[in-house]
Amino acid sequence: MPTAQPPTTTFPHRSIPKITRIAILGGGPSGIAALARLLKFRPTHFPTIDLFEQRNDVGGIWNYTDETSPLVQYHGEDAEPRLLLPLDDSRGRLAREEGDIPVLVRGQGKHGEKERQEWEEEEWVFPSPIYPSLTANLPKQLMEWGDWPFGREVDMFPGHREILQYVKGYFRRLGVREVRRGGRGTGMPAYRDGDDGTGDKREEREEAEHKHDGVTAWFGKVVREVEKVPVEGREGGEWRVVVGNVDVNVGGDKSDDSNKGEGEERYYDAIVIASGRYTVPYIPDLPGLKEWVLAGKGKRSVEHSREFREVEEKYKGKRILLVGSSISANDILRLLLPLAPSLPIYQSMRSPTLPKSNEILPVPTISHLDPITGDIHLHAATSTRYCTIDPLTSEILPPAPAPASTAITTLSSIDLILFCTGYLLTAPFLPTTHYSAPSPRGTHIPHLLLHCLSSADPTLARLGLPYRVSPWSIAAGQAGVLGRLWSRNLALEEIEAVDQEMGREMGREMEVDVKWEGREWGRKVEGPGRERGAWTHLLTPPRDFLFLERLAGLSKLADGRDEGRDGAEVRRWVGDYDDWSMYLRRVRMLLGEVSERYNKAVAEGRTIRELEEIGLGWEEVMRESKSGGGGGEEAEVEVQVEVKGDGAVI
């Protein structure tokens, strides 16, 4: 299905209507960043702001769960397994139709504090894609919001528990009203009479604690529909949003009348979609994959990285083929080794690299699977497309020789295929023909300005799309620009001009030549059939710095017309070249060196919390860059990103 084109008459292109009501869809870091920045424009602007989150609290996927959403599901010993694989031609089908699917947990609710002992015996849980030992892949100094630093006691690469605590702390300091409906599906006590035992109504008690009239965070709410509807006398119409309770609108016992309902309609002037990008897994459309699983009669299976958990019984003794070579793929591979120590693990990748140990054998990509013999046939090995930049000469080094294991053409007796192949973008509440719905292959959102603002309707925005970046800072910067646009302190034409300028500077072609601080950073993508839009939201350094500079420039431009604001959302990244912002940039470019030094220190038994502890403090980094002894970009910089078969980056 082709991507819908934006309408030319639905909305007056140069006009921003008066915006008083805003809905934020999602309570993860991007949604919280949007809420925090929009609150800064009150009380003059935006008297009504509602945030809707399907989970029981803020944090999004950082709310770890033991539960997973398996790709292969068995319902009874003799029942044929159900495969949740997007194997049809429109590979974004799951992303467009299903979205995030919760799991009904029997027994005591698992995610509450100890004092909440009287929970219902059933709880809807939205499985998280994170695994128990997952840590951030950026140092906390590059993750944090400028106005809410991580504590000095937090590890330099925080674990998911520390990250969730940080996000919740940032949200709670905003002081907005929080509403949770008691009972099943909320993780909250079921006060059937509305009394919490103290004589107070729960909603009344929460309302008395908030600081912002008209601003509410609604938890346990699923957004079912979002559409623009005409309104007499209002140019451009308004947004109709249908929300419902988790246990009413998602899953549940279909014979139970209490689970039926259409949801509640609400109306807004502007929408911020902040529903994340790590929900619906991407599985390559491999010939014979479904038949291979079914013919195995329970002895063959497929998984996606979103359901990986470090459980030895799950992997012990199995012959495993891991597909993918991204950061998460290599991290999971490292964790798999002690779980399946007696067997080599095969790693299928587009450009096999030399094996780092005898326990991991890189092999080419999968061609097709034979369901009868169980053999997995591989493509002929291709030359590696990975290269690095020489840290001294800045020359692009030739690729390394192909490993011997790439001569393998067939794998036999594989028990498990573990796909670490990324995710599809999702917006199940938008019609599939909507001009801001994900592309048919689920790789990108078309028709956006600044990677967030709909070019067809500037009252619709989506945060959290750029990747290989410092995502929270970018989301905050984008939200700051949205607030200035919607408060009419910034013109749409000014945003369009900056977006066009970025297109010229960064390049949106498949071959890119970017200059930054006198250095050239090249990227070349080979191979036919790449979907150009798949690269739309990729902003590897120094692109992310350039983007933050443009966001800051727009904010400062608007703030000159509205005293009292200073573009603080991204100021820490875009100050003078001799200050803290330049230090952060250089640390970002040195990320490989940061990780190497950190891992070495941890292996020595040290706990590392600050960059100074591994010799990368402000003085060391800035002194090296000024002396010309290797510069702030001293570490090797990976200039090639692997591409999925449909063109999406993994």
C-alpha positions, 0 to 999 in steps of 0.5 A, a space after each residue: 500500500 503506498 503511503 498516503 499523500 498529505 492533503 492540500 486543502 484540509 488545513 490552511 498551510 500558513 495558519 496556526 489556530 489558537 491552541 488551548 487544549 493539547 493531548 500527549 499520547 504516551 508517558 515515556 521519556 519523550 512524552 514527559 519531555 513534551 509535558 515539561 516543556 509545554 508546562 513552561 508556557 503556562 499559564 499564558 498558554 495551553 490551559 488544558 494538557 492531558 497525558 494518556 499512558 496505557 501503563 500504570 505509571 510513567 516510564 514507558 518501556 523502562 518499566 521492566 516486566 518478567 512477562 514477554 510477548 512471544 512470537 510463537 504462542 501455544 494454547 494447549 498441548 495439541 493446539 497448533 502454535 500461533 505465530 505473530 509474524 508479519 509475513 504478509 506483503 504489507 510488513 507494517 500490518 502488525 504495527 498499523 493494526 495491533 500496536 502494543 498488546 498486554 498480557 493478563 497476569 493471574 495472581 498478585 499484581 507484580 509491580 506495586 509497592 509493598 503497602 499496596 497489598 489489596 490489589 485485584 488478583 488480575 492485572 494487565 501488564 504491557 511487556 517491556 522489551 528490556 532484559 534484566 541486565 540491560 544498561 544504557 548505551 550512552 553515559 548518563 552525562 549524555 542522557 540526562 535532561 539539563 535541568 535534572 541531572 542524574 545523581 553522582 551515586 548512579 553508575 556512568 552507564 545506568 541500569 534500567 532500574 536507575 533510569 526508571 527511577 530518574 524518569 519518575 523523579 523528573 515527572 513527579 517534580 512537575 506536580 501534575 494531577 495523576 488519575 488512576 482508575 482503581 480495579 483490574 487493569 490498573 495496578 491500583 486497589 479496587 476501591 469499589 465504593 470510591 473510598 481508600 479507607 481514609 475517608 477521602 475519594 482517591 481522585 479528590 485526594 490526588 487533585 488536592 496535591 497537584 500544582 497545575 489546574 487543567 493538567 492531568 496524567 491519565 494512567 491505564 488508558 489506551 488511545 483507540 482512535 485519533 482523527 481530525 474532524 471539522 468544526 463550524 467556525 474553527 479553521 482546520 477543525 479539531 482532533 477527536 481522541 477516543 480513549 478507554 480503560 485497558 481492561 475494557 478495550 484490550 484483551 480480556 474475556 470476550 464473553 464478559 459484558 464488562 469488557 465491552 465499550 467504545 471508549 470516551 471521546 475527547 477533543 483537542 486543538 493539538 496532538 503530540 504522539 509520544 508512543 515510542 518506537 520499540 513495540 512491534 518487532 520487525 521479522 524479515 520475510 524469509 521464505 519457509 520461516 513459518 513452515 519451518 517452525 510448524 514442522 518442528 512440532 515444538 522443537 524449533 522456535 523463533 524469538 525476537 530480542 524483545 522477549 529475551 530474558 536471561 533464563 538458562 533453562 530457556 537456552 541451555 543445550 540449544 543450537 542458536 542462530 542469532 540474526 542481526 549485528 546491532 548494539 543490542 544484538 551483540 549485547 544479547 550475544 554476550 549474555 547468551 554465551 554463559 547460558 548455552 556454553 557447550 555449543 557455538 552460537 551462529 550470528 547471521 549478519 549482512 557483513 560478517 566480521 572476524 569472530 571474536 571467539 570460537 564460541 561465536 561463528 559469523 555467517 551470511 544472511 538467511 536465504 530460505 528455510 527447509 521445513 522438512 529437513 530443518 536446514 537453513 540455507 544461507 546467501 553467498 558471502 558478500 564483502 564486508 561493508 563496514 569501515 572505520 576512519 583512521 584516527 590520525 589521518 582521517 582516511 577511510 580504512 579498507 574493510 577487513 577480510 571475510 571470516 572463514 565461517 562465511 563459506 558455510 552455506 547451510 546450517 542444520 539442527 538449529 533449535 532457535 532463531 533469535 531475531 535482533 532486527 529492530 522494530 517497526 514504527 506504530 500508530 494503531 490509533 491512526 487510519 492506515 491511510 492517514 498522511 502521518 501514519 507510518 510508512 507501509 513498511 513501518 520504517 519511518 513517518 513521512 511528511 514531517 518537519 524537524 522529524 516531528 511536525 506534520 507538514 500537512 497539519 502543524 497541530 500534529 506532532 510526533 516525538 521520539 523518532 530520531 535514533 543513534 542520538 541523545 534522544 531525550 535532549 532531542 525530544 526536549 528541544 523538539 517539544 520546545 519548538 512545538 510550544 513556541 509554534 503553538 503559542 504563536 511566537 514562532 512562524 511555520 515558515 521559519 520552521 520550514 526554512 530551517 528544515 530545508 537548510 538541514 536537508 541541504 547541510 546533512 543530505 537526505 540522499 543515500 550517499 552523504 558527505 558531511 563536514 564538521 569542524 574541518 573533518 569529513 565524515 562519509 557514508 555510502 550505502 550499497 545495494 539495490 532496493 533500499 527504501 530511502 525513507 528508512 534513513 529519514 530519522 537516522 542522525 548519527 554524530 555529528 548530525 545530531 549536533 547540527 540538529 540540536 543547533 537548529 532547534 536551539 536557533 529556532 527557540 532563541 529566535 522565538 524567545 526574542 519575541 517572548 521574554 522569560 524563555 531562553 532555549 534552555 531545552 538544548 542550551 547545554 549542547 549548543 553553547 560556545 565551543 569552549 564551554 560544557 557543550 563542546 565537551 559533551 560533543 567531544 565525549 559523544 564522538 569518543 563514545 567508543 573510547 568511553 565504553 572501552 575504558 569503562 569496560 576495562 575499569 569494571 573488569 578490574 572491579 571498579 565502580 565508575 560513576 563519572 567520566 573523570 574516573 576513566 581519564 575523560 574529564 573536561 580538562 583531559 578531553 578539552 586539553 587534548 582537543 586544543 593541543 591537536 594531539 588526536 582531537 576530540 574525535 580521536 576514537 574510531 568512528 563507525 561510518 556504516 550502519 547495517 541495513 535490513 532487507 527492506 531498507 530499515 536500519 537495525 
